[in-house]
Amino acid sequence: MMKGRLITFEGIDGSGKSTLAKRVVRLLRKDYDIFFTKEPTTTWTGDVVRQSIDSDTDSLVELFLFIADHAENVALIKKELSQGKIIISDRYSDSQYAYQGVLLADRFEDPIKWIKEIHDGWNIKPDLTFLLLADPSVSLARCDRQKAKFEEIEFLEKVQKNYLKLADEEPERFIKIDAEKELAEMEKEVMDRITSYLERL
């Protein structure tokens, strides 16, 4: 039995990662045993995370809710990996590093390092991570936010900078995708990279 692999999709809101991930899953299922998951999860912990996002929850409290939900996802992923499945996750721990890394920048000197240390010992490192990159104003327009506030654009710019920092630290894992290209073009690029990777195993 082939060893399981974990492939994640990351990017700012409106980058198209969820749509792309679902299309890739549908195509891969023709030849591979695929398990699809996402964060926040569809469990009760994911429901709590979504509630916190829609409220004025303190950023530190929100982080720990995200971590609890991520732990739920990791437990599920471990089980599926043990069965040799290819896991596709729409968002993963890198989302916490990128987003909460911005929200907690006023509390910690190096928030990303601090958040990563919380994950030490139990988190599963992805084998491949596709990072979709797009101008925040374009991304927000896709979310029907044509009149996005400057603060929202500025926030997503900071998040994307964190993503790029993570990608620079692990260039062997991250694959950058121009998310302003046509969806079919992105789909082909991602499928080519995944099938090439899996065929080498």
C-alpha positions as a Markdown table, in Angstrom:
| # | Residue | x | y | z |
|---|---|---|---|---|
| 1 | Met | 0.0 | 0.0 | 0.0 |
| 2 | Met | 1.3 | 3.4 | -1.0 |
| 3 | Lys | 2.2 | 5.7 | 1.9 |
| 4 | Gly | -0.4 | 8.4 | 2.5 |
| 5 | Arg | 0.4 | 12.0 | 1.6 |
| 6 | Leu | -0.9 | 15.3 | 2.8 |
| 7 | Ile | -1.5 | 18.1 | 0.2 |
| 8 | Thr | -2.8 | 21.5 | 1.4 |
| 9 | Phe | -4.2 | 24.6 | -0.3 |
| 10 | Glu | -3.6 | 28.0 | 1.2 |
| 11 | Gly | -4.2 | 31.6 | 0.3 |
| 12 | Ile | -6.0 | 34.8 | 1.3 |
| 13 | Asp | -9.8 | 35.0 | 1.3 |
| 14 | Gly | -11.1 | 35.1 | -2.3 |
| 15 | Ser | -8.0 | 33.6 | -3.8 |
| 16 | Gly | -10.0 | 30.8 | -5.2 |
| 17 | Lys | -8.3 | 28.0 | -3.3 |
| 18 | Ser | -11.5 | 26.3 | -2.1 |
| 19 | Thr | -12.9 | 26.1 | -5.7 |
| 20 | Leu | -9.6 | 24.9 | -7.0 |
| 21 | Ala | -9.2 | 22.3 | -4.3 |
| 22 | Lys | -12.6 | 20.8 | -4.9 |
| 23 | Arg | -12.0 | 20.6 | -8.6 |
| 24 | Val | -8.6 | 18.9 | -8.1 |
| 25 | Val | -10.2 | 16.4 | -5.7 |
| 26 | Arg | -12.8 | 15.4 | -8.3 |
| 27 | Leu | -10.1 | 14.8 | -10.9 |
| 28 | Leu | -7.7 | 13.0 | -8.6 |
| 29 | Arg | -10.4 | 10.6 | -7.4 |
| 30 | Lys | -10.3 | 8.9 | -10.9 |
| 31 | Asp | -6.9 | 7.4 | -10.1 |
| 32 | Tyr | -6.3 | 7.8 | -6.4 |
| 33 | Asp | -8.0 | 7.1 | -3.0 |
| 34 | Ile | -8.6 | 10.7 | -1.9 |
| 35 | Phe | -9.8 | 12.1 | 1.4 |
| 36 | Phe | -10.9 | 15.8 | 1.4 |
| 37 | Thr | -11.0 | 17.9 | 4.5 |
| 38 | Lys | -11.0 | 21.6 | 5.3 |
| 39 | Glu | -10.5 | 24.1 | 8.2 |
| 40 | Pro | -12.5 | 25.2 | 9.9 |
| 41 | Thr | -13.8 | 21.6 | 10.0 |
| 42 | Thr | -17.4 | 20.4 | 9.8 |
| 43 | Thr | -17.2 | 19.2 | 13.5 |
| 44 | Trp | -18.5 | 21.0 | 16.5 |
| 45 | Thr | -15.1 | 22.6 | 17.0 |
| 46 | Gly | -15.3 | 24.1 | 13.5 |
| 47 | Asp | -18.8 | 25.5 | 14.3 |
| 48 | Val | -17.3 | 27.2 | 17.4 |
| 49 | Val | -14.5 | 28.7 | 15.2 |
| 50 | Arg | -17.0 | 30.1 | 12.7 |
| 51 | Gln | -19.0 | 31.6 | 15.6 |
| 52 | Ser | -15.8 | 33.3 | 16.9 |
| 53 | Ile | -15.0 | 34.7 | 13.4 |
| 54 | Asp | -18.5 | 36.3 | 13.3 |
| 55 | Ser | -18.1 | 37.8 | 16.7 |
| 56 | Asp | -15.7 | 40.2 | 18.5 |
| 57 | Thr | -13.8 | 37.3 | 20.1 |
| 58 | Asp | -10.3 | 38.3 | 21.4 |
| 59 | Ser | -7.6 | 37.3 | 18.9 |
| 60 | Leu | -5.8 | 35.1 | 21.4 |
| 61 | Val | -9.0 | 33.2 | 22.3 |
| 62 | Glu | -9.7 | 32.8 | 18.6 |
| 63 | Leu | -6.3 | 31.4 | 18.0 |
| 64 | Phe | -6.8 | 28.6 | 20.6 |
| 65 | Leu | -10.2 | 27.8 | 19.1 |
| 66 | Phe | -8.5 | 27.5 | 15.7 |
| 67 | Ile | -5.8 | 25.3 | 17.2 |
| 68 | Ala | -8.4 | 23.0 | 18.9 |
| 69 | Asp | -10.2 | 22.6 | 15.5 |
| 70 | His | -6.9 | 22.0 | 13.8 |
| 71 | Ala | -6.1 | 19.2 | 16.4 |
| 72 | Glu | -9.4 | 17.7 | 15.5 |
| 73 | Asn | -8.5 | 17.7 | 11.8 |
| 74 | Val | -5.0 | 16.3 | 12.5 |
| 75 | Ala | -6.5 | 13.3 | 14.4 |
| 76 | Leu | -8.7 | 12.6 | 11.4 |
| 77 | Ile | -5.9 | 13.1 | 8.9 |
| 78 | Lys | -3.6 | 10.7 | 10.8 |
| 79 | Lys | -6.3 | 7.9 | 10.6 |
| 80 | Glu | -6.7 | 8.5 | 6.8 |
| 81 | Leu | -3.0 | 8.6 | 6.2 |
| 82 | Ser | -2.5 | 5.3 | 8.0 |
| 83 | Gln | -4.8 | 3.8 | 5.3 |
| 84 | Gly | -2.5 | 5.1 | 2.5 |
| 85 | Lys | -4.9 | 7.8 | 1.4 |
| 86 | Ile | -4.0 | 11.1 | -0.4 |
| 87 | Ile | -5.4 | 13.9 | 1.9 |
| 88 | Ile | -6.4 | 17.2 | 0.4 |
| 89 | Ser | -7.0 | 19.9 | 2.9 |
| 90 | Asp | -8.5 | 23.3 | 2.1 |
| 91 | Arg | -6.5 | 25.4 | 4.7 |
| 92 | Tyr | -4.3 | 23.9 | 7.3 |
| 93 | Ser | -1.9 | 25.2 | 10.1 |
| 94 | Asp | -0.3 | 27.7 | 7.7 |
| 95 | Ser | -3.5 | 29.6 | 7.8 |
| 96 | Gln | -3.1 | 30.1 | 11.5 |
| 97 | Tyr | 0.5 | 31.3 | 11.1 |
| 98 | Ala | -0.5 | 33.7 | 8.3 |
| 99 | Tyr | -3.7 | 35.1 | 9.8 |
| 100 | Gln | -3.2 | 35.0 | 13.5 |
| 101 | Gly | 0.4 | 36.1 | 12.9 |
| 102 | Val | -1.1 | 39.4 | 11.8 |
| 103 | Leu | -3.8 | 39.6 | 14.5 |
| 104 | Leu | -1.3 | 38.9 | 17.3 |
| 105 | Ala | 1.6 | 41.1 | 16.0 |
| 106 | Asp | 0.9 | 43.7 | 18.7 |
| 107 | Arg | 1.3 | 41.0 | 21.5 |
| 108 | Phe | 4.3 | 39.0 | 20.5 |
| 109 | Glu | 7.6 | 39.9 | 19.0 |
| 110 | Asp | 7.5 | 37.0 | 16.6 |
| 111 | Pro | 3.9 | 35.7 | 16.6 |
| 112 | Ile | 4.4 | 33.1 | 13.9 |
| 113 | Lys | 7.3 | 31.5 | 15.7 |
| 114 | Trp | 5.2 | 31.5 | 18.9 |
| 115 | Ile | 2.2 | 29.9 | 17.2 |
| 116 | Lys | 4.5 | 27.3 | 15.5 |
| 117 | Glu | 5.9 | 26.3 | 18.8 |
| 118 | Ile | 2.4 | 25.5 | 20.1 |
| 119 | His | 2.1 | 23.0 | 17.2 |
| 120 | Asp | 5.4 | 21.3 | 17.9 |
| 121 | Gly | 5.2 | 17.5 | 18.6 |
| 122 | Trp | 1.7 | 16.9 | 17.3 |
| 123 | Asn | 1.2 | 18.7 | 14.0 |
| 124 | Ile | 1.7 | 16.8 | 10.7 |
| 125 | Lys | 3.8 | 18.7 | 8.1 |
| 126 | Pro | 2.2 | 18.7 | 4.7 |
| 127 | Asp | 4.1 | 17.1 | 1.8 |
| 128 | Leu | 3.0 | 19.8 | -0.6 |
| 129 | Thr | 1.3 | 23.1 | -0.1 |
| 130 | Phe | -0.2 | 25.1 | -3.0 |
| 131 | Leu | -0.1 | 28.8 | -2.2 |
| 132 | Leu | -2.6 | 30.9 | -4.3 |
| 133 | Leu | -1.4 | 34.5 | -4.7 |
| 134 | Ala | -3.7 | 37.3 | -5.8 |
| 135 | Asp | -3.9 | 41.1 | -5.2 |
| 136 | Pro | -6.2 | 41.5 | -2.1 |
| 137 | Ser | -8.4 | 44.0 | -4.0 |
| 138 | Val | -9.0 | 41.3 | -6.7 |
| 139 | Ser | -9.7 | 38.7 | -4.0 |
| 140 | Leu | -12.2 | 40.8 | -2.1 |
| 141 | Ala | -14.0 | 41.7 | -5.4 |
| 142 | Arg | -14.5 | 37.9 | -5.9 |
| 143 | Cys | -16.1 | 37.8 | -2.5 |
| 144 | Asp | -18.6 | 40.4 | -3.7 |
| 145 | Arg | -16.8 | 43.0 | -1.6 |
| 146 | Gln | -16.6 | 45.6 | -4.4 |
| 147 | Lys | -16.4 | 48.3 | -1.8 |
| 148 | Ala | -13.9 | 46.7 | 0.4 |
| 149 | Lys | -12.5 | 48.9 | 3.2 |
| 150 | Phe | -8.9 | 50.0 | 3.0 |
| 151 | Glu | -8.4 | 48.2 | 6.4 |
| 152 | Glu | -9.5 | 44.9 | 4.9 |
| 153 | Ile | -7.2 | 45.2 | 1.9 |
| 154 | Glu | -4.3 | 46.2 | 4.2 |
| 155 | Phe | -5.0 | 43.3 | 6.5 |
| 156 | Leu | -5.0 | 40.8 | 3.6 |
| 157 | Glu | -1.7 | 42.3 | 2.3 |
| 158 | Lys | -0.1 | 41.6 | 5.6 |
| 159 | Val | -1.5 | 38.0 | 5.6 |
| 160 | Gln | -0.2 | 37.4 | 2.2 |
| 161 | Lys | 3.2 | 38.7 | 3.2 |
| 162 | Asn | 3.2 | 36.1 | 6.0 |
| 163 | Tyr | 2.3 | 33.4 | 3.6 |
| 164 | Leu | 5.2 | 34.4 | 1.3 |
| 165 | Lys | 7.5 | 34.4 | 4.4 |
| 166 | Leu | 6.5 | 30.8 | 5.1 |
| 167 | Ala | 7.0 | 29.9 | 1.5 |
| 168 | Asp | 10.5 | 31.3 | 1.5 |
| 169 | Glu | 11.3 | 29.3 | 4.6 |
| 170 | Glu | 10.2 | 26.0 | 3.0 |
| 171 | Pro | 10.6 | 26.3 | -0.8 |
| 172 | Glu | 10.7 | 22.5 | -1.2 |
| 173 | Arg | 7.1 | 22.3 | 0.2 |
| 174 | Phe | 5.4 | 25.4 | -1.1 |
| 175 | Ile | 4.3 | 25.8 | -4.8 |
| 176 | Lys | 3.2 | 29.3 | -5.6 |
| 177 | Ile | 0.3 | 29.7 | -8.0 |
| 178 | Asp | -0.8 | 32.9 | -9.7 |
| 179 | Ala | -4.4 | 33.0 | -8.6 |
| 180 | Glu | -5.3 | 35.8 | -11.0 |
| 181 | Lys | -5.1 | 33.3 | -13.9 |
| 182 | Glu | -8.0 | 31.5 | -15.4 |
| 183 | Leu | -9.3 | 28.7 | -13.1 |
| 184 | Ala | -8.8 | 26.0 | -15.9 |
| 185 | Glu | -5.2 | 27.1 | -16.2 |
| 186 | Met | -4.6 | 26.9 | -12.5 |
| 187 | Glu | -6.3 | 23.5 | -12.4 |
| 188 | Lys | -3.9 | 22.1 | -15.1 |
| 189 | Glu | -0.9 | 23.5 | -13.4 |
| 190 | Val | -1.8 | 22.1 | -10.0 |
| 191 | Met | -2.8 | 18.7 | -11.5 |
| 192 | Asp | 0.4 | 18.5 | -13.4 |
| 193 | Arg | 2.4 | 19.2 | -10.2 |
| 194 | Ile | 0.5 | 16.7 | -8.1 |
| 195 | Thr | 0.4 | 13.8 | -10.5 |
| 196 | Ser | 4.1 | 14.3 | -11.2 |
| 197 | Tyr | 4.8 | 14.2 | -7.5 |
| 198 | Leu | 2.7 | 11.2 | -6.9 |
| 199 | Glu | 4.1 | 9.2 | -9.8 |
| 200 | Arg | 7.6 | 9.7 | -8.4 |
| 201 | Leu | 6.7 | 7.9 | -5.1 |
